[in-house]
Amino acid sequence: MKLNKSMYKIKHFLLLLNILLLTSLTAVPAAEPVTQPVLKGVEQAHAELWHRFVDSYGIIHDFEGDLPTPEDCRLGKPNAIGWRSPIEDGPMFTGLYLPALCERARRTGNPLDKEQARRLARGLMKCASVSDVPGMIVRGVGTDGVCHYPLGSDDQTHPWFYGLHVYVMSDLPTADERREIVAKMKSVANVLESTGWRCPGDGAFKGQFRGGYTGHLFRDAVRYLYLLRAMYDVTGDQIWLDRYQAAQAVVPEHAKKSRAEICAEGYARDRDAIRHIDTHQLWIYVGSQASLAQLVAMETDEKLRALYQTGLKLNATQALESLKAYSKFDNQDTKVFGNADWRAVYNTWFPQKTQSDAERLARTGNKTLRGERKSYEQAWMQNPLAAAAIVALADDGSHRNNIEAAINHYDYSKLNMATFFFAECAAHALPEPKQIIPVK
């Protein structure tokens, strides 16, 4: 059929239009996967922590301030436990934080993150290497890199194991480093086994102990079972598995349930013994929740695993309300953090012959000089972020929005207490964000 001029123009126009459409489609590059945005709070918290609170050995300080001297440590200033000093909680904070950094390094593959994790592990090893008493985990070191307070505690020793356990089971340490750390863990664990799992002191308190793991509370049961099972995980020595399996079935003194059953009750069991858990003390339960999460991951007996899982979920449910208290923190608050000048605030020193003397001394201080900022941060930053970590460690991501809102709420440059590291613990305990592939 012969086309007239008008029909030819129409056909030519349609042909050009098809060519343009095909060209435009083939010219668009393949869509790149878009990942969830990085939490700004996590990155700011990470930068502030490493800039201000991690010392040259890889140990986290409670706050910025003068380090104790050898004389301070010998005399027990501000007190023999080291409470109110910048090195009060070195292995506790470092041990709880190290697994978060191991996970960060795994996700990013960043050499700096890997090196920072190694530095924290070296810091924990130092805490186990400066005392002349075997098995003593010191709270941190003073000005000479060796001096330390004579009393550690169960709160310091358990996170020491937790951080190193996760680290040696990762791909971060060298073979030699892994052997060295496992050998030290075995050495400390063997001492604790010989003391009935009580934590030894040194110096003026040599031969004494501060805290242990065989009691009847939830935090006793979960930490003790975790320590035994973790030692089997890192050594493969049957004796640790035998001890763990025996211990989980034991009913502790003053209890009516076995340790494994106590684990299923969660931290609510401890409310009568430890006051104000939900509003002020969740920071000491992050390690217990982490231990439950580890036990769930390591346990192969489904009945035991179900008990641990029950406690893990109960804790997350109970901590959720405490998490929401982050909204009460005002980033513009100007209360005084006088604790940084601990020598001036805690100046009523006296010789301490007993641990009770040291505790009594620690409760003194000039309230006017001390100010109210520390208590403010503990209530509205430390506790909510610890709660966020407890919720996140349940590992289902169902409360991701609440957790991320809490993490992003704070201006970390204005915080005085290092416990904001719980923000990173929470962020890296959450399931890794899935990639979002846009529709083409």
GIWO-V452090 format. One record per backbone hydrogen bond with DSSP energy under -0.5 kcal/mol. CO is the residue of the C=O (numbers start at 1). NH is the residue of the N-H. E is the energy in kcal/mol with one decimal. If there is no record, write none. Layout:
# GIWO-V452090
[[CO;NH;E] [CO;NH;E]]
This chain:
# GIWO-V452090
[[4;8;-2.1] [5;9;-1.7] [6;10;-1.7] [7;11;-2.4] [8;12;-2.4] [9;13;-2.3] [10;14;-2.2] [11;15;-2.0] [12;16;-2.1] [13;17;-2.2] [14;18;-2.1] [15;19;-1.9] [16;20;-2.4] [17;21;-2.1] [18;22;-2.4] [19;23;-2.5] [20;24;-2.3] [21;25;-1.9] [22;26;-2.1] [23;27;-1.5] [24;28;-0.7] [25;28;-0.7] [33;35;-0.6] [34;436;-2.5] [39;43;-1.7] [40;44;-2.3] [41;45;-2.6] [42;46;-2.6] [43;47;-2.1] [44;48;-2.5] [45;49;-2.6] [46;50;-2.1] [47;51;-1.8] [48;52;-2.2] [49;53;-2.5] [49;54;-1.2] [53;55;-0.6] [53;61;-2.8] [55;58;-1.4] [59;55;-2.6] [62;418;-2.7] [68;143;-2.2] [69;73;-2.3] [70;74;-2.2] [71;75;-2.7] [72;76;-2.0] [72;77;-2.4] [79;82;-1.1] [80;151;-0.9] [82;85;-1.7] [85;88;-1.3] [86;62;-2.7] [87;90;-0.5] [89;93;-2.9] [90;60;-0.6] [90;94;-2.6] [91;95;-2.2] [92;96;-2.0] [93;97;-1.9] [94;98;-2.2] [95;99;-0.7] [97;100;-0.6] [97;101;-1.8] [98;102;-2.4] [99;103;-2.1] [100;104;-2.2] [101;105;-2.7] [102;106;-2.0] [103;107;-2.3] [104;108;-2.7] [105;109;-2.5] [110;114;-1.9] [111;115;-2.3] [112;116;-2.4] [113;117;-2.0] [114;118;-2.0] [115;119;-2.2] [116;120;-2.0] [117;121;-2.1] [118;122;-2.2] [119;123;-1.9] [120;124;-2.3] [121;125;-2.2] [122;126;-2.0] [123;127;-1.7] [124;128;-0.7] [125;128;-0.8] [126;129;-2.1] [126;130;-0.6] [127;138;-2.6] [132;134;-0.6] [133;136;-1.8] [135;137;-0.5] [136;138;-0.7] [139;90;-1.7] [142;145;-1.8] [147;142;-2.2] [150;152;-0.5] [150;202;-2.3] [153;156;-0.6] [153;157;-2.1] [154;158;-2.1] [156;160;-1.1] [157;161;-1.7] [158;162;-2.4] [159;163;-3.0] [160;164;-1.7] [161;165;-2.8] [162;166;-2.2] [163;167;-2.0] [164;168;-2.8] [165;169;-1.5] [167;170;-1.3] [167;173;-0.6] [174;178;-2.7] [175;179;-2.2] [176;180;-2.2] [177;181;-2.5] [178;182;-2.6] [179;183;-2.2] [180;184;-1.9] [181;185;-2.7] [182;186;-2.5] [183;187;-2.1] [184;188;-2.6] [185;189;-2.7] [186;190;-2.6] [187;191;-1.7] [188;192;-2.4] [189;193;-2.5] [190;194;-1.7] [191;195;-1.3] [192;197;-3.9] [193;196;-0.9] [197;213;-1.3] [198;200;-0.6] [199;210;-2.8] [201;207;-0.6] [202;205;-2.3] [203;206;-1.7] [205;208;-2.1] [208;201;-2.1] [210;154;-0.5] [211;199;-2.5] [217;221;-2.3] [218;222;-2.7] [219;223;-1.3] [220;224;-2.3] [221;225;-2.3] [222;226;-2.0] [223;227;-2.6] [224;228;-2.0] [225;229;-2.4] [226;230;-3.2] [227;231;-1.8] [228;232;-1.3] [229;233;-1.9] [230;234;-2.1] [231;235;-1.8] [232;236;-2.4] [237;240;-1.4] [237;241;-0.9] [238;242;-2.7] [239;243;-2.2] [240;244;-2.3] [241;245;-2.8] [242;246;-2.1] [243;247;-2.6] [244;248;-2.2] [245;249;-0.6] [246;249;-0.7] [246;250;-0.5] [247;250;-1.0] [248;260;-2.1] [250;252;-0.7] [250;259;-1.8] [252;255;-1.8] [257;252;-0.5] [258;262;-2.4] [259;263;-2.1] [260;264;-0.9] [262;265;-1.5] [262;266;-0.6] [263;266;-0.9] [265;268;-0.5] [266;269;-1.5] [267;270;-1.7] [268;271;-1.4] [270;273;-0.6] [270;274;-2.8] [273;275;-0.6] [274;277;-0.7] [276;280;-2.6] [276;281;-1.3] [277;281;-0.8] [277;282;-0.7] [281;284;-1.5] [282;285;-1.7] [282;286;-0.6] [285;289;-2.4] [286;290;-2.5] [287;291;-2.0] [288;292;-2.2] [289;293;-2.3] [290;294;-2.1] [291;295;-2.6] [292;296;-2.6] [293;297;-1.8] [294;298;-2.2] [295;299;-2.6] [300;302;-0.6] [301;305;-2.8] [302;306;-2.1] [303;307;-1.5] [304;308;-2.2] [305;309;-2.6] [306;310;-2.1] [307;311;-1.9] [308;312;-2.3] [309;313;-2.3] [310;314;-2.5] [311;315;-2.4] [312;316;-1.7] [313;317;-2.4] [314;318;-2.5] [315;319;-2.3] [316;320;-0.9] [318;322;-0.5] [319;323;-2.0] [320;324;-1.3] [322;325;-1.3] [323;326;-1.7] [324;327;-1.4] [325;328;-2.0] [326;329;-2.0] [329;331;-0.6] [330;333;-1.9] [336;338;-0.9] [336;373;-2.3] [337;340;-0.9] [338;341;-1.7] [340;66;-0.6] [340;342;-1.1] [341;344;-0.8] [341;345;-2.0] [342;346;-2.5] [345;347;-0.8] [345;366;-2.3] [351;353;-0.6] [354;358;-1.7] [355;359;-2.3] [356;360;-2.4] [357;361;-2.5] [358;362;-2.0] [359;363;-0.9] [360;363;-0.6] [361;364;-1.7] [365;367;-0.9] [366;370;-2.4] [367;371;-2.0] [370;338;-2.4] [370;339;-0.6] [372;376;-1.9] [373;377;-2.7] [374;378;-2.5] [375;379;-2.2] [376;380;-2.4] [377;381;-1.9] [377;382;-3.0] [378;383;-2.0] [381;385;-2.3] [382;386;-2.2] [383;387;-2.4] [384;388;-2.2] [385;389;-2.0] [386;390;-2.2] [387;391;-2.6] [388;392;-2.6] [389;393;-2.1] [391;394;-1.4] [392;395;-2.2] [397;400;-1.4] [399;403;-2.3] [400;404;-3.0] [401;405;-2.1] [402;406;-2.0] [403;407;-2.4] [404;408;-2.3] [405;409;-0.6] [406;409;-1.0] [406;410;-0.6] [407;410;-0.6] [410;412;-0.9] [411;414;-1.9] [412;415;-1.0] [417;420;-0.9] [418;421;-2.0] [419;422;-1.8] [420;423;-2.2] [421;424;-0.7] [421;425;-1.8] [422;426;-2.6] [423;427;-2.5] [424;428;-2.4] [425;429;-0.7] [426;429;-0.7] [426;430;-1.3] [435;437;-0.6] [436;34;-2.4] [436;438;-0.7]]
